[in-house]
Amino acid sequence: MGLTRDFFILLSQNKVLNSGAKRWGLKLGAQSVVAGTSVEQMVESVKQLNAKGIAATIDNLGEFVFEKQEAIEAKTQILAVIEAIHGHGLDAHISLKPTQLGLDIDYDFCLDNLKEIVAKANDYAIFINFDMEDYGHLQPSFDIIDELSNDYTNIGTVIQAYFYEADENLQKYKDYRMRIVKGAYKEPENLAYQDKKDIDQNYIRLIEYHLLNGKFSSIATHDHHVINHVKKFAKDNNISKDKFEFQMLYGFRNELQLELADEGYKFCTYVPFGVDWYGYFMRRLAERPQNLNLVAKQMFNK
Ligand code: FDA
């Protein structure tokens, strides 16, 4: 399991495959978990979710960008998504990754790009969620959030439960709308829990803390054990259903997504789209090799 995970994480970081895949269109079964390559295709997917009472957080795929031009293109695309959310009246907000907007190129350049995006979204009362990436990008991402918080309130971020310092960050950012996840990247032992049991335990602890003390919580997991625990915890502690939502990735556990929405829980699907689908798809395979079924089905159903 460990080896398979490492293998797909390595594949997700392969520059040649990442850039080649931009020309392939959605392949290998990625279309089950990526909502198209264009804004128009994404809008159609979000409309279908909204019709089922499910909101969306939209991710224009792309990360680990090292060229200014690429970061500017990403910014332009995200501004177009904001216009589309507003223009089509979608029940949706944005998720984005600071590295896509140039964090690895220059901090101030990235900050300026993000300022433009957050300001535009603010005009339309659209929320921007900063995804959190690997440890090397954690502190600069929080620094950008701190700077933007001086002028804007339509921003929130993610706490990754595998980090030992997750607790400290959750307390510091308790007044933000917060997504809480287990953590997707490969991190060393001196920074992060490695054992699934430890991660799960910390995850539950952090969720409970934010439900009791924090602003709005987005509980982003496909783990029904966690979901069932949260439902019971919320009920036992009189936490109303409008103080939190469940989130899952597009194309994962679709029946459970619907079931939760039908039970009256707020539900928000993370909707990735765009030509930069390859790294995202490989990380999903790393987390759950059973997702290889998607690849196999696709290969035999040409
Ligand atoms: P996990 O993979 O631990 O599985 C636990 C159990 O749940 C499994 O044993 C199985 O029983 C069940 N299960 C899981 N997936 C299933 C499936 N597809 N079908 C059936 N059963 C299934 N990470 C990060 O580092 N930064 C970020 O910004 C984000 N953002 C983010 C947003 C959203 C909306 C989600 C859902 C996730 C993220 N993540 C993330 C990823 C997150 O950190 C984590 O890696 C994955 O969600 C996998 O962990 P889970 O909690 O989903 O279950």
Boltz pocket constraint, residues with backbone or C-beta under 6 A from the ligand:
constraints:
  - pocket:
      binder: B
      contacts: [[A, 130], [A, 131], [A, 132], [A, 133], [A, 158], [A, 160], [A, 181], [A, 182], [A, 183], [A, 184], [A, 185], [A, 220], [A, 221], [A, 222], [A, 223], [A, 224], [A, 225], [A, 247], [A, 248], [A, 249], [A, 252], [A, 253], [A, 268], [A, 269], [A, 270], [A, 287], [A, 288]]
      max_distance: 6.0
